[in-house]
Amino acid sequence: MSDTAERNGGGGREAEPRPEGVAGRDGTTAGRDRAGKLHGVDGEGADAAAASGTGAPGGTLADGGTSPAGQPSADERREQRFVRRTAAYRSARRVLARPGFRGTLRERLALLHETRSLDLYDPDEQADLYGGGIVEALEEKTAALLGKEAAVFFPTGTMAQQVALRCWAGRTGNPAVALHALAHPEVHERHAFSQVSALRPVRVTSEPRQPTAEEVRDLDEPFGALMLELPLRDAGFVLPTWRELTEVVEAARERDAVVHFDGARLWECTSHFDRGLAEIAALADSVYVSYYKSLDGFGGACLAGPRTLTDEARTWRHRYGGAVFQQFPTVLSALAGLERELPRLPDYVAHARVVAAALREGFAAAGVPWSRVHPGPPHTNEFQVWLPYDADVLAEAAVRQAEETRILLFGNAWDGKGPGLALTEVSVRAAGLEWTAEDVREAVGGFVAALDRVVAEAVGG
């Protein structure tokens, strides 16, 4: 993942981060509300007055415009906080997750060395060339896990899904793809479906939940494919119930449409559905999965489905520039993720529910006027935390707590959703299993104390 991706929260989405300094979706820029609190910048936002020692942003523009003489620009303040947050993360003695992409080159290279002890593949075999050898081994393993006839490896999920839905459009004769307004291709891929692949997205709903069977049945135009993102990240990593999912799939079949799962994080869904991967994937005609979001691989994705589909997908992969000369480092990391991380995910999901409950309790005990952990309980090992403060103030409080105590409770960016309202994403992985509920509640108390100081300084700035 690029450094820009980490600066915008490190959630592992391909091509999704907003460039540094670009105003958020609500179009707001930095300002003060009646209480004097800074507000209104999406993502990292303008730094709090306490972060830069400059008080209110003054003439600073959200797109990195000029500041009064001698004062850092908004971009410079964002950069300063990113550097501080990165340093705090690396020195923290306690975090809820240590995703591999945040590691150093040395740490990432160590993963390749560790794969030798896992007996994942014969190192004396010929290295892959344009997709053979070890790449085929990963494809076969993935197809077996998902209960599909075949699978094909792609360098990115963006490419995999465009190819999958382009192939389905050729079969159905309809380029319309029904999907959620918050689906990854709609929000994070710069309109690639329509601009690159001659597909036509049709939004089923924009509500922050999964589409319903009724909405699919009542969609006022025909569509060739229904794409479901499981879980739907931008709505809070939410999933439907098993009954709801089966009903939505049945509704699509009634419309003579194929069903494709954007299963970038499908690996995390088995606990919620109380079913294995193959049973979940069996509902769809094709499934895309990622190897780095849940499994900590270097990158890569796979498209699984009938062999006729994957054979055609290989042709389109080449046309899209995805026939990479050698990919064994990425593939080895994916195989390692399937071996080491996949079996741990149910534990992460279970503990995420403990962490989420303790966060709610901690905010209530600390006297925060309002907070929301969404969904409650979490459907996967990832969820959102909403608080009634501005993104820049919350981000500064999180970094300060980590600098002062070496406890980083909130390691991702805060996304401003309007004046005095922001959210962040929380992920619970192996490092989070060490936290008890009481540890979480105590950390919340420390965070709120830091938050109170930042707010007081901002108001008095």
N, C-alpha and C positions, 0 to 999 in steps of 0.2 A: 504494500500500500504506500502511496505517496505521502510525503510529509504533510501536504495539504489535507489529506484524508484524516491523518491523526489530529491535526489542529482542529478539525471540525467534529471531533468526538470519537474517532477511532472505532467506528462501528463496523468496519469491514465491508462497506458497500463499494461497488465498483463505480467509478466516475460520478459519484453522487455529490461530493462536497462542493459547497459554494466557495468560489475563490475568496481568499482573504480580502476583506474590505468591501465586498459587494453587499449591498443592503439586503435584508431578509425578505421573506415572502410577503410580510405585511407592509413592506415599503417604508418602514419607519427609520428614523435616524436618532442619534443620541439627543437626549433632552432631560428635563427634570419634571417630576410631577409636583403636585401641590405640597407634598411633604418634603420636597427637595431631593427625592431619590433619583439617581440616574436611571434611565430607562430607554428601551426602544430599539436596540440593535440586535439583530438576529445572531445566533451562534455565539462566538466569543464576545461579540459586542465591543463597545468602547470600554477601555479599562476603567475601573472605579477610580474616583479621585484618590483614594488611598494607595492605589497601585502606582500611580505616577507622581503623586504629590502636587498635582496641578489644579485640583478642584474640578469644577464642571468642564466638559469638553470645549466650551466656548464656541469658536468658529469651526471646530473640526467637522469635516464631512465624513459620513459613513463610508464613502468610497475612497477615503484616503486623501482628502483635500488638505488644505493648508491649516495650520494652527498658529496662534499668536507666536511671535518671535520667542525663541528659546524653549518652546514647549514641544514635546514629541507629537507627531501626527497620530491619528487613530490607528493606522497600519503599524506604526512603530510601537505603540502601546500594546497592540495585539501580539506583536512579535516578542516583546519583552515578557508578556505573561506566558506565551507558549514556551519560551525558553525556561522560565521559572517552573512551569508545570512539568515539563520534561525532566528537569533536574530533581524536582520533588518526587516524581514517580520513581526515578531510578534509585533514589536514596531512601525511599519509604520502607519501613520495616513491616508494614501491614497494608495490603490492598485487597480488594475483593476479586480482582482478576489481573493476571499478567499475560495478556495476549502476546503471542509470539511476534507479531509484526512490530511491536514496540521494542523488541530486543535490538542489541547491537549486531553488527555484521559477524563478530566473533561468536555471539550466542546463536545466531541463525546457522552459521556454518557448523557449529557443534551438533546441531540436530542431524545433519547428514552423517557425521561421525557416529552418532548414537544409533543410527539405523542399522549399523553393522551387527549390533548385538541383538536386534529384533528378528533377524533372519527373514527379512521381508522379500528378498530377491537375491539370486545368485550373483555376487559381484563379478564373477568371472565370465558372465554372459556378455555378448556383444551389446554395446550401448545402443539406445534407440536412434533411429534415423527416420525422420518424418512420420513418427507415430508407431513404429513397430516395437518389438521386444517388451520392455518393462511397461510401456504405455498400454500395450494390449493386455498385460497382466492386470493393470489397474482397471481397465475397462471391464474385463471379465469379472473381477471381484465386485465392482460397483453394480453391474447388472444383476449378479447373484443376490446381493444384499437387497436390492429393490424389487427382485422377483420379475425382472424384465428380460426379454429375449436377448437384447444386446445393448451396448452403450458405446458412446464415442466421446473421447476426451477433447476439450476445448481450452484454449488459453484463458478465456474469460467467460463469465456467465452472460454478459451482454451479447457476445457473439453467439453463444449456444442457443439463447432464447430466440434471437432473430432468425437463426437458421431453422430451429424447430417449427416456429409458427409460419415461416415462409414455406417450408415443406408441406405443412398441413393445409395452407391456403391453396397450394397447387392441387391438392387432392380434393378439397371441398369445393373449390371454385369460388370461394368467398374470402377476400382478404381482411374482412372485419374481425377484429379480436376484441371480445368483450372482457373487460377487466375493471379493477377498482381504480378510482381516481388517484389513490395513494400508492398504487402499484409501482414497483421499481422502474419499469420502462417509462411510465408517465412522469415521474418526478426526477429521476436521476440519470437519464440516458440521452438527453438533448434531442428528444423526438426521433430516436434512431429507427423505431418501427416504421414511421412514415417517410423519413428523410432518406433512409438507406434501403429498406427492405420492402417498400411498396405495400406495407400493411396499414390498416386503418383502425386505430384504437377507438373503441366505443365504451364509454364509461357506464358501468352498471349502477354504481352509487358513489357518492363522495362522503358518506357517513363514516366516522372513525370506527368501523367494525367490519367484519366479513360480509360479503354480499349474501342475500337471502335467496331461497328458491323462488319465492314470489317475484322478486326483482328480476331474476333471470328469465322467468316465464313471461313477465310483462314488458321486457325490453322491446321498445317500439320499432326495431328494425332487425333483420336477420343478421346472423354472425356465423362465421365458420368455426371459430374456436373460442372457448372460455378459458381464460388464464386465471388461476387462483394462486396468490402468494401465501404460502404457509411456512411460518406465521407472517402476518402483515406487519412489517416492522414499523412503518411510519404511523400506524394507528396504535402502537404500543406493544408490538410483538404478539398480536392477538390471534387466536385460533377459534374456529367454530367448534361446537360439540360434534361428536361423531355423527349423530343423527342429522344435524344441520348440514354437515359436509356431504353426506350421502344424498340428502334431498337436493342440494344444489347441483350435484353431479347428475342426478336423475333429471332435473329440470333442463340442464343443458342437452342431455340426450333427447329429451322430448322436442327440443329445437333443432335436432339433427346436427348438433355441433360436437366437435371433439373437445376433450378436456386436457389441458396442459397444466401441470403444477410447477410454479416457480418455487422449488423446494430448496432454495439456497441454504436455509436452516432447517430443512426437513428432519435432519438428524436429531434435532432437539424436541421433536413433536411426539415421540412415542409415549412418554409419560402422560401427557394430557389426553391423548386418545386411548391409552391403555391397549395399544395394539402395536405389532411389529412393523418395521419399515415396509416389508413386502405387502402386507395387508393394506396399509395406507396407500402405497404407490399403485396398488391394483385398481384403485378407483379412477386413475387417470390413464389416458392414452400415451402420454409421454411425461417425463419428469426431468427437471434440471436440478442438479445438486452442486454445491460449492465445496471445495476442499479446504478453504482457509477461514471461512467465517466461524464455523463451529469446531473445526478439526485442527486449526493452527498450522495448516500447510502454508507453503510459500505462495500459493495461488492455484489457479486452475479450476475447471468445472467439468461436469459430465452431463451428457444428454442420454437418457435411457428410454427405450421403447421398443417397438417391433423392429426387426432387422431391416425390413424394407425402408423404414424411416431413417435408421442410423446409417445405412449404406448411402442414401441420398445426402444425408447430413455431412458425410465425409467429403463429398464432392463440393458442397457449398462451403464447408470449412476451408477448403483449399482456395476457393474463389474469394473468400473474405480475408484471406491472408493469415489463416490460422494453422496452416501446416508448418509448424515450427521445426527447424532442423533437428535439434536435440532438446529434450525436456526432462531428462532423468532426474535433475535435482528437485524440480517441482513435484514430479511423480513420486519420488522416494519420500518426500515430506508428506504427500497425500496418503501413501500407504502407511506411514508412521502414524498419521492422525487416525486412520481407521483402526489401527491396532491399539493405540494408547488412549486417545481422547473419546472415541465413539462409546466404549464401554462405560466411561465415567459420566457421560452426559445425564443419565437419570439421577445420579447423585447431585450434580450441579442444579438440576431443576428442583429437586426436593429441598436443597438448602436455600435456593433462591426464595422459596416460600417462607422459610424461617427468617431470612434477611429482610424480606419485604414487610413482614409483620412487625419485626423489631424496629424498622424505620418508622412505621406509622406510630408505634408506641413511643418511640424516642421523640418525635416531633411534638406529639401531644404533651408529653411530660415536660418538654422544654418550653412550652407555652407559645409555640408557633401558631398564629391565628387560623391557619388553614394549610393543609397539605393533602396531596393525593399520590398514592402509589397505584399505578395502573399497568395492567389489570390487577385486580386483587381477588384471589391470589394470582401470582404470575402463571401464565400458560407455559412458559419455557424458562430457561435460566436467565432471561433478559426481560427488563421491564422499564417503565418510565417513572420518574419522580417529578412531580409538579410542586412548585412553591410560589407564594405570592410576593416575589421580589424580582428585581430586574436582573437580567442575565449577567451583566458585568459585575454586579455586586456579589452574586452567588459564586461566580467563577473566581473572584478574588478571595472570597472566604474559603473556598475549597483549597486553593493553593496555599493560603496562609496557614490553615490548619496543618497541612502536610509539611510545610517548612518548619513549623514550630514543634510538632509532635511526631513527625515521620509516620503519621497515619493519614492515608489518602482515601477518604471515604467515597468521594466523587471524582473519579479520574477522567471523565469525559467532559466535553464542552457543554455549556448551558445554552439552550436555544430560546431566544426571546420570542414569546407568543403574544406580545402586546405590552403596554405599559404596566409594570409591576407584576408580570407573570412570565415564568420561564420553566422549562423542563430540561432534564438530563436523562440519559440512558444509563442504566446500571446492569452490569453483567457479572454473574457469579460463576467463577471457574475454580480450578484447583486451589488457588491461593485463598479463595473465599471460604473454603471448607474449614479453615482454621478458626473462623470467627464464630463465637457463640452469640446467642441473642443478646446477652448482656453486653458483650463487646460492641455490638452494633449500636445498642442504645447509648452506651457511653460515648461512642464516636459521634453520634448525632448531637449529644450535648456539647461536645467540643466544637463541632461545626457551627452550631447555633451561636455559641459564644463568640466565635470568630466573625460570624455574620453580623451580630449585634455591633461589634466594634467597627466593621466596615461601613455599616449603615450610618452609625453615629458620625464617623469621619466624613462620609459623603454629604450628609446633611449640614455638617458644620464647615465643610470645605470652602 
